[in-house]
Amino acid sequence: MTLKKILLAFSLLAFCSCSSSNAEKFSLLADIHVTPGNANETQLKKIVEEINANDSKFVILAGDLSNEGSDEELRNIKSILDNLKKPLYVIPGNHENNWSQSATRTFNDIWGDDRFVFESDDIIYIGLNCGPYMKMGDGHIKQEDLIWLKKELSNRVTPGKKVISINHYPITSDLDNWQDYVSILQSFPTVAHICGHYHMFRQYKGGDIDAFICRALDMTKKGLEYGYSNVEIKNDSLFIYNKDLGKAQTLQYAIKMNDKHPEFKYAEAQKSEMPQGVSLRRIYQDNASIFTRLAFDEDKIYFGNSLGEVKALNKADGTIDWSFKTNASLFSRPAVAGNCLVVPTSDNRMLWCDKQDGRIIRENDSEGPYVADGVVENGNLYQGGYKKFECWDTATGSMKWSINDLNNYCQAAPTIDGDDIFFGAWDIYLRCVDKKTGELKWKWNNGRSANMLGPGNCVPVVVGKRVFVVAPDRYMTALDKKTGEVIWRTNFDGKYKVRESLGVSNDKKYVLAKTMDGELIAVRTDCKKPEPAFVVDAGFGYEHTPCIVAESKGIAYLGSKSGVLAAVDIKSRSLLWTYKLGSSAMNGFETAEDGTIYTSLIDGSIWEIKQTK
């Protein structure tokens, strides 16, 4: 045996000798991905039995309990975990947040909250939800959760106390506001951050904090068995073990805990000079996150936030004219209809408000959450919901018709053209229905059977006799408006990867899409063979936020997952400028008649974009 191997063996022996029956021990589950009847369900039951027999004090489950966040999945998982004989602390992962049947409410109903904090021995364990919330995007810590995190640690940390942070994502650029998160953690004696998400073991640094990605339940494709992790804290050291079901645990990591950190230094912000010929004005900064697009009239902007608050923002001075609170985070854009503001909520209601003072005039109960954006035309609101699509009379608040044979929820806004309405749902179909009756004219599927590869979050573009869509299968498709038959369909030979961001030039010559590499691709709407008319790189890099593309006065605007706004001149086919508005994804663009554009960011900011020449 070489000297190096001997020293390594003695080092591991020294770490392992610290283990004893009175150590702080807990078991960690992550990425269990259980659906009723799948193999993971069977293995989870065995893991529960095994953990009940081990010497851990409690169990932490760090997200991705399910595959689609359905109520059935979550309740089934709860019934299995109820057999644990030890305290359990649970946070959701992206699979509970992205595609939740209840718009994330069922998780909170079952487990009480989407965050936790508790103390055991001299350790404060604190866990947070990190999204993304009801649409594709980076992870994000809600503004109110960052405030809560700092307040809890400020109140709980006393001399001798240490902190272990838990969420589903690593504390790196996987989270758009990771620096705000780490800055708080480093101001306290945080000794470790533990997460899942990547179905592997990996040690890294989150700022100055020792951080660990831990295994998924099913690791059979990576040379391990079904299993979980065990964590042990003893004599200022932390140990993480891999535990395959039915086998002895093996040491994965051993560190001396570091609870003293320097003040976190933010990375140098992207240099953004104010571009010429445009006014970029931040109208408002909310104290919560904003997941909705914006509605507006001559004087006000209307939106909802992650605290469930509906707000009316004065355009001129950025003050809030009125607000009221619903019972859950809001995801649907409010709709302006005359003197009324219609608010589809994720707590299963349709609220009709006086837009002058926010007074609720009437409300309608629903059988599922609203997360889609509606469109008002000629006194009617066309609104997607959970497994339904509806037409409401905005004057009376009564429903004119409803389609109830969808197999999942609607998310994006519909497109109205003449007597036709076109909309997608997360049940793999794009539909065309009669605007007056809701009667189905046709429905189309892109050949994929997986819900999440369909056109569920695409606002269709209609030009002449063609309907254009993009989807996560990375294809752009042109359909015959009357029949729904494919005219052409392309993935551009894999060179340009479209996804969910689509728009159209004002002259209707080009359908515009943002690619997953941050490019603007333009295709002629009348082309017989689908080829790019031009491609402009906006410099975003890898990109997946489902923000529509909007044009105003010859300039196409794109929004990135990290808050960068790009302006592309359609005539010259060139990138004019980019400007960083914030740290998170943009929710979408709304264009006024005079060409002014309004946008909201998940970080809670609202901006006005106005050309000055």
C-alpha positions in Angstrom: 0.0 0.0 0.0 1.4 3.4 -0.9 1.9 6.1 1.6 -0.9 8.2 0.0 -3.4 5.4 0.4 -2.3 4.7 4.0 -2.8 8.4 4.9 -6.3 8.4 3.2 -7.3 5.3 5.1 -6.2 6.9 8.4 -8.1 10.1 7.5 -11.4 8.2 6.8 -10.9 6.1 10.0 -10.5 9.3 12.0 -13.7 10.7 10.5 -15.6 7.5 11.0 -14.4 7.0 14.5 -16.4 10.1 15.5 -19.6 8.2 14.9 -21.5 7.2 18.0 -25.0 6.5 19.2 -25.5 10.0 20.5 -24.6 11.8 17.3 -27.1 14.0 15.5 -28.4 11.7 12.7 -31.2 12.1 10.2 -32.2 10.4 6.9 -32.6 12.4 3.7 -34.9 11.6 0.8 -34.9 13.5 -2.5 -36.3 12.9 -6.0 -38.5 10.0 -5.1 -40.8 10.5 -8.1 -43.6 8.3 -6.9 -46.7 7.7 -8.9 -49.3 5.1 -7.9 -48.2 1.7 -9.1 -44.7 2.5 -10.2 -41.6 0.8 -9.0 -40.6 3.8 -6.9 -43.8 3.4 -4.9 -42.8 -0.1 -3.9 -39.3 0.9 -3.0 -40.4 3.9 -1.0 -42.5 1.6 1.2 -39.4 -0.5 1.9 -37.4 2.6 2.6 -40.0 3.8 5.2 -39.7 0.4 6.9 -35.9 0.6 6.9 -35.8 4.2 8.3 -38.2 3.3 11.0 -35.7 0.7 12.2 -32.6 2.9 12.0 -31.3 5.4 14.5 -32.1 8.6 12.7 -34.0 11.2 14.7 -36.0 12.6 11.8 -36.4 12.6 8.1 -36.1 15.4 5.5 -37.6 15.1 2.0 -36.0 17.6 -0.3 -38.4 17.8 -3.2 -39.6 16.0 -6.3 -42.0 13.7 -4.5 -44.1 13.2 -7.6 -43.8 13.3 -11.4 -46.6 15.8 -12.3 -47.7 17.2 -8.9 -51.2 15.8 -9.2 -53.5 15.6 -6.2 -53.6 11.8 -6.6 -49.8 11.5 -6.6 -49.4 13.7 -3.6 -52.1 12.1 -1.5 -50.7 8.6 -2.3 -47.2 9.7 -1.3 -48.6 11.2 1.9 -50.4 7.9 2.7 -47.0 6.0 2.4 -45.0 8.6 4.4 -47.6 8.6 7.2 -46.1 5.2 8.1 -42.9 6.9 9.2 -42.5 6.8 13.0 -40.3 9.8 13.0 -40.8 13.5 12.4 -40.9 14.3 8.7 -40.1 17.7 7.1 -41.0 18.2 3.5 -40.4 20.8 0.7 -41.6 20.6 -2.9 -39.4 20.4 -6.0 -39.8 21.5 -9.6 -42.1 18.5 -10.3 -44.6 19.8 -7.7 -44.3 23.4 -8.8 -44.1 23.2 -12.6 -47.2 21.1 -13.4 -49.3 21.1 -10.3 -52.9 20.2 -10.7 -53.9 22.6 -7.9 -51.5 25.4 -8.8 -49.3 24.2 -5.8 -52.1 24.5 -3.2 -52.5 20.8 -2.5 -48.9 20.5 -1.4 -49.6 23.1 1.3 -52.9 21.6 2.2 -51.3 18.2 2.9 -48.0 19.3 4.5 -49.0 22.6 6.0 -46.5 24.8 4.2 -43.9 24.8 1.4 -41.1 25.7 3.8 -39.9 24.6 7.3 -37.7 25.5 10.2 -36.9 23.5 13.3 -34.1 23.0 15.8 -32.4 19.8 16.9 -29.5 19.7 19.3 -27.5 22.9 18.3 -28.5 22.9 14.6 -31.2 25.0 13.0 -32.6 23.3 9.9 -34.3 25.6 7.5 -35.9 24.6 4.1 -37.4 26.6 1.3 -39.4 26.1 -1.8 -37.4 27.2 -4.9 -39.9 26.8 -7.8 -40.1 27.3 -10.8 -43.7 28.1 -10.4 -46.3 26.8 -12.9 -44.1 27.3 -16.0 -40.7 26.4 -17.2 -37.9 28.5 -15.9 -35.0 28.7 -13.5 -35.4 28.1 -9.8 -36.4 31.1 -7.8 -36.7 31.9 -4.1 -39.8 34.1 -3.6 -39.2 37.5 -2.2 -41.3 36.8 0.9 -39.3 33.6 1.5 -36.0 35.5 1.5 -37.5 37.9 4.1 -38.7 35.0 6.1 -35.4 33.2 5.9 -33.5 36.3 7.3 -36.1 36.9 10.0 -36.1 33.3 11.2 -32.4 33.0 11.4 -32.1 36.4 13.1 -34.5 35.3 15.8 -33.1 31.8 16.2 -29.3 32.0 15.9 -27.7 32.4 19.3 -24.1 31.6 20.4 -23.3 28.0 19.7 -26.1 27.5 17.1 -25.3 26.4 13.6 -27.5 26.4 10.4 -28.1 23.7 7.8 -30.0 24.9 4.7 -32.1 22.7 2.6 -34.0 23.1 -0.7 -34.4 21.2 -4.0 -31.9 23.1 -6.1 -28.2 23.8 -5.7 -27.3 27.3 -4.5 -25.7 28.2 -7.8 -27.0 29.8 -11.0 -29.8 27.1 -11.1 -31.5 29.7 -8.9 -31.9 33.1 -10.6 -31.6 34.9 -7.3 -29.1 32.6 -5.7 -26.8 35.4 -4.7 -29.5 37.0 -2.5 -30.0 33.5 -1.0 -26.3 32.9 -0.3 -25.8 36.4 1.0 -28.3 35.7 3.7 -26.9 32.3 4.5 -23.3 33.6 4.8 -24.3 36.2 7.3 -25.2 33.4 9.7 -23.2 30.3 10.9 -24.4 28.1 8.0 -22.4 24.9 7.9 -24.0 23.2 5.0 -26.5 23.4 2.2 -28.2 20.1 1.1 -30.3 19.6 -2.0 -31.4 17.0 -4.6 -32.6 17.6 -8.2 -29.7 16.2 -10.2 -30.0 12.5 -9.1 -26.4 12.2 -8.1 -23.9 12.8 -5.3 -21.8 15.9 -5.7 -19.9 18.3 -3.4 -19.5 21.9 -4.4 -19.2 25.4 -2.9 -22.2 27.8 -2.8 -20.4 31.0 -2.2 -18.3 30.1 0.9 -20.7 27.4 2.0 -20.0 23.7 1.8 -22.9 22.3 -0.3 -24.0 18.8 -1.3 -26.3 17.3 -3.9 -27.7 14.0 -2.7 -29.0 11.0 -4.5 -32.4 10.2 -5.8 -34.5 7.2 -4.7 -33.8 5.4 -8.1 -30.1 5.3 -8.9 -30.1 2.0 -10.7 -29.0 3.5 -14.0 -25.9 5.0 -12.2 -24.6 1.9 -10.6 -26.4 2.1 -7.3 -29.5 0.4 -5.9 -32.7 2.0 -4.8 -32.0 4.0 -1.6 -31.5 7.3 0.2 -28.9 9.2 2.2 -28.1 9.4 5.9 -26.5 12.4 7.5 -24.6 12.5 10.7 -23.2 15.4 12.7 -20.6 14.7 15.4 -17.7 16.7 17.0 -18.0 19.6 14.6 -17.9 17.2 11.6 -20.5 16.4 9.1 -20.8 13.0 7.3 -23.1 12.1 4.4 -23.6 8.4 3.6 -25.1 6.6 0.7 -27.6 4.0 1.8 -28.7 1.3 -0.7 -31.7 -0.6 0.5 -30.8 -3.6 2.5 -27.1 -2.9 2.5 -24.6 -1.3 4.8 -24.2 2.5 4.3 -21.0 3.8 2.7 -19.4 7.1 3.5 -19.8 9.6 0.7 -18.5 12.8 2.2 -16.8 13.9 5.5 -16.0 17.5 6.3 -15.0 19.7 9.2 -17.9 22.1 9.5 -17.2 25.7 8.8 -19.6 28.2 10.4 -17.6 31.4 9.8 -18.0 33.1 6.5 -16.9 36.4 5.0 -19.5 38.9 3.8 -20.8 37.7 0.5 -19.6 39.6 -2.5 -22.0 39.8 -5.4 -20.6 39.0 -8.8 -20.1 42.1 -10.8 -23.4 43.1 -12.4 -23.7 42.9 -16.2 -22.8 46.2 -17.6 -25.9 47.7 -19.2 -25.8 51.2 -20.6 -29.1 52.9 -21.1 -29.8 52.4 -24.9 -30.5 55.4 -27.1 -33.9 56.0 -28.5 -35.8 54.2 -25.8 -37.1 55.0 -22.3 -36.9 52.1 -19.8 -38.7 52.9 -16.6 -39.1 50.7 -13.6 -42.6 51.7 -12.4 -42.8 49.5 -9.3 -41.0 46.9 -7.2 -43.2 44.5 -5.2 -42.2 42.9 -1.9 -43.4 39.6 -3.3 -42.7 37.7 -6.5 -44.9 38.3 -9.6 -45.9 35.3 -11.7 -48.7 37.0 -13.8 -48.6 39.0 -16.9 -50.1 42.5 -16.8 -53.4 44.0 -17.7 -53.7 47.8 -18.2 -56.0 50.6 -19.1 -55.3 54.3 -19.6 -54.3 55.0 -16.0 -53.6 51.7 -14.2 -51.7 48.4 -14.5 -53.3 45.4 -12.8 -51.4 42.3 -11.7 -51.3 39.5 -9.0 -48.4 38.3 -6.9 -47.2 35.3 -5.0 -48.9 36.3 -1.8 -52.2 36.2 -3.6 -52.6 39.9 -3.7 -54.4 41.7 -6.6 -53.0 45.2 -7.1 -53.9 48.3 -9.2 -50.8 50.3 -9.9 -50.9 53.9 -10.9 -48.9 54.2 -14.2 -47.9 57.8 -13.6 -46.4 57.8 -10.1 -45.9 54.0 -9.3 -48.2 54.0 -6.3 -50.7 51.3 -5.5 -54.3 52.7 -5.8 -55.9 49.6 -4.3 -55.2 45.9 -3.5 -56.9 43.0 -2.0 -55.8 39.5 -1.1 -57.0 36.1 -2.3 -56.1 32.8 -0.7 -53.3 31.5 -2.9 -50.5 32.7 -5.3 -51.8 34.2 -8.5 -50.7 33.1 -12.0 -53.4 34.3 -14.4 -53.3 37.8 -15.9 -56.3 39.9 -14.8 -58.6 40.9 -17.6 -59.9 44.4 -18.2 -63.6 44.5 -19.4 -65.1 48.0 -19.4 -65.3 49.2 -15.8 -64.7 45.7 -14.5 -61.5 43.8 -13.7 -61.9 40.0 -13.9 -59.4 38.1 -11.8 -59.1 34.3 -12.4 -57.6 32.9 -9.2 -55.7 29.8 -8.3 -58.0 29.3 -5.3 -60.8 28.2 -7.7 -62.7 31.4 -8.2 -63.5 34.0 -10.8 -63.6 37.4 -9.2 -65.4 40.4 -10.8 -64.1 43.7 -9.4 -64.8 47.4 -9.8 -61.5 48.5 -11.4 -61.7 51.9 -9.8 -61.6 50.8 -6.2 -61.0 47.0 -6.2 -64.4 46.3 -4.7 -65.6 42.7 -5.5 -68.9 42.9 -7.3 -69.4 39.1 -7.7 -67.5 35.9 -7.6 -68.0 32.5 -9.2 -66.7 29.2 -7.7 -64.8 26.9 -10.0 -63.8 23.2 -9.8 -60.1 23.9 -10.4 -57.4 26.6 -10.4 -57.0 29.2 -13.1 -53.4 29.6 -14.2 -54.0 30.7 -17.9 -54.3 34.1 -19.4 -57.7 35.1 -20.7 -58.6 37.4 -23.6 -61.5 39.9 -23.7 -63.2 40.6 -27.1 -66.6 42.4 -27.6 -67.7 42.0 -24.0 -66.7 38.3 -23.8 -63.9 36.8 -21.7 -62.3 33.7 -23.3 -60.6 31.9 -20.4 -58.8 28.6 -20.0 -59.0 26.7 -16.7 -58.3 23.3 -15.3 -59.6 20.7 -17.8 -61.9 23.4 -19.3 -62.1 26.4 -21.5 -64.9 29.0 -20.9 -66.6 32.0 -22.4 -68.0 34.5 -19.9 -70.3 37.5 -20.5 -68.4 40.3 -18.8 -71.5 42.5 -18.4 -73.4 39.9 -16.4 -70.7 37.7 -15.0 -72.5 34.7 -16.4 -71.0 31.8 -18.4 -72.1 31.5 -22.0 -70.5 28.2 -22.7 -67.8 25.8 -21.4 -65.7 23.0 -22.9 -65.1 20.4 -20.3 -63.3 17.5 -22.1 -59.7 18.7 -21.7 -57.5 16.3 -19.8 -55.2 18.9 -18.2 -55.0 22.6 -17.6 -54.7 25.5 -19.9 -51.8 27.9 -19.3 -51.2 30.3 -22.2 -53.6 32.9 -23.6 -55.8 31.9 -26.5 -55.7 33.5 -29.9 -58.9 34.8 -31.5 -59.2 35.1 -35.3 -62.6 35.8 -36.9 -65.0 33.2 -35.6 -62.3 30.9 -34.4 -60.4 30.5 -31.1 -57.1 28.6 -30.9 -55.6 27.4 -27.7 -53.4 24.7 -26.3 -53.6 22.6 -23.1 -51.2 20.4 -21.3 -53.1 17.3 -22.6 -51.0 17.2 -25.8 -53.6 19.0 -28.0 -54.0 22.3 -29.8 -57.7 23.1 -30.4 -59.7 25.2 -32.7 -63.3 26.0 -31.4 -66.2 28.1 -32.6 -66.1 31.5 -30.8 -69.9 31.7 -30.5 -70.7 28.2 -29.3 -67.4 26.5 -28.1 -68.0 23.7 -30.6 -64.9 21.9 -31.5 -63.7 22.4 -35.1 -60.5 20.4 -34.9 -57.7 19.4 -32.5 -54.1 18.6 -33.3 -51.3 16.7 -31.7 -47.6 16.9 -32.6 -47.2 13.1 -32.4 -45.9 13.1 -28.9 -47.7 11.3 -26.1 -46.0 13.1 -23.2 -48.1 16.0 -21.9 -45.0 18.2 -21.4 -43.9 18.0 -25.0 -47.2 19.4 -26.4 -48.1 23.1 -27.1 -49.5 23.7 -23.6 -47.9 27.0 -23.0 -47.7 28.5 -26.5 -49.8 31.5 -27.6 -50.6 30.5 -31.2 -50.0 32.9 -34.1 -52.6 33.2 -36.8 -51.9 34.8 -40.1 -54.2 34.4 -43.1 -55.0 30.7 -43.5 -52.2 29.5 -41.2 -51.8 28.8 -37.5 -48.3 28.6 -36.1 -47.2 27.0 -32.9 -44.0 25.9 -31.1 -43.6 23.4 -28.3 -41.0 21.8 -26.0 -40.5 19.1 -28.7 -38.4 21.9 -30.4 -40.5 22.0 -33.6 -42.2 24.9 -35.3 -45.4 23.9 -37.0 -47.7 25.6 -39.6 -51.3 24.3 -39.6 -54.2 24.9 -42.0 -56.5 27.2 -40.1 -59.6 25.5 -41.4 -58.7 21.8 -41.1 -55.8 21.7 -38.6 -53.8 19.7 -41.1 -50.0 20.2 -41.1 -48.7 22.5 -43.9 -45.2 22.1 -42.7 -43.3 21.2 -39.6 -39.6 21.6 -38.9 -37.0 21.5 -36.2 -34.6 23.3 -38.6 -32.4 20.2 -38.7 -31.7 20.6 -35.0 -29.8 23.9 -35.6 -32.4 26.2 -34.0 -34.2 24.8 -31.0 -37.6 26.6 -30.6 -39.6 26.0 -27.5 -42.5 28.1 -26.1 -41.7 31.7 -27.1 -43.6 32.9 -30.1 -44.8 36.2 -31.7 -45.5 37.8 -35.1 -44.3 41.0 -36.8 -46.8 43.8 -37.1 -46.9 43.5 -40.8 -47.6 39.8 -40.5 -44.7 38.9 -42.8 -42.8 37.0 -40.2 -43.5 34.6 -37.4 -40.9 35.2 -34.7 -39.6 32.8 -32.1 -37.0 32.8 -29.4 -34.7 29.7 -29.4 -33.2 27.8 -26.5 -29.9 29.4 -27.4 -31.2 32.9 -27.1 -31.7 33.7 -30.7 -34.5 35.4 -32.6 -35.5 33.3 -35.6 -37.9 34.8 -38.2 -39.8 32.6 -40.7 -41.9 34.0 -43.5 -45.6 33.4 -42.8 -46.3 32.6 -46.4 -43.3 30.3 -47.1 -43.9 26.9 -48.7 -40.6 25.5 -47.3 -39.8 26.4 -43.7 -36.5 28.2 -43.7 -35.3 31.0 -41.5 -35.6 34.4 -43.2 -33.1 35.6 -40.7 -31.6 34.7 -37.3 -30.2 37.2 -34.8 -28.4 36.2 -31.7 -29.5 38.1 -28.6 -26.6 36.8 -26.6 -28.8 35.2 -23.9 -27.1 31.8 -24.1 -29.1 28.8 -22.9 -32.7 30.0 -22.7 -36.0 28.4 -21.8 -38.3 31.0 -20.3 -41.7 31.0 -22.1 -41.9 34.8 -22.7 -43.7 35.7 -25.9 -41.9 37.8 -28.6 -43.5 41.2 -29.1 -42.9 43.9 -31.8 -43.4 47.6 -31.5 -42.6 50.1 -34.3 -40.3 47.7 -36.1 -38.4 46.5 -33.1 -38.9 42.9 -31.7 -38.4 42.5 -28.0 -37.2 39.3 -26.3 -37.0 38.5 -22.6 -34.5 36.2 -21.0 -34.6 33.9 -18.0 -32.2 36.2 -16.2 -34.0 39.5 -16.7 -32.2 40.7 -19.9 -34.3 42.6 -22.4 -33.1 42.5 -26.1 -34.2 44.7 -28.9 -33.9 43.5 -32.5 -34.4 45.7 -35.5 -36.5 43.7 -38.0 -35.7 45.8 -41.0 -31.9 45.7 -40.6 -32.0 42.2 -39.0 -29.6 43.3 -36.3 -29.4 43.4 -32.5 -29.8 47.0 -31.4 -29.2 46.6 -27.7 -29.6 44.5 -24.5 -30.4 45.8 -21.1 -30.7 44.0 -17.8 -34.0 44.8 -16.1 -33.7 42.4 -13.2 -32.4 39.1 -11.9 -35.3 36.8 -13.0 -37.4 35.7 -15.9 -39.9 38.0 -17.7 -43.5 36.9 -17.6 -44.5 38.4 -20.9 -45.1 41.7 -22.9 -48.2 43.8 -23.2 -48.4 46.4 -26.0 -50.5 49.5 -25.8 -52.0 51.2 -28.9 -49.3 53.8 -28.9 -46.6 51.2 -29.0 -45.6 51.4 -25.3 -44.8 48.0 -23.8 -45.2 46.8 -20.2 -43.6 43.8 -18.7 -43.3 42.1 -15.3 -40.5 40.0 -13.9 -40.7 37.2 -11.4 -38.5 39.2 -9.1 -41.4 41.6 -8.5 -40.5 44.5 -10.8 -42.8 46.1 -13.4 -41.3 48.1 -16.3 -42.4 50.4 -19.0 -40.6 50.3 -22.4 -41.2 53.3 -24.7 -39.5 54.3 -27.9 -38.5 57.9 -27.9 -37.6 58.3 -31.5 
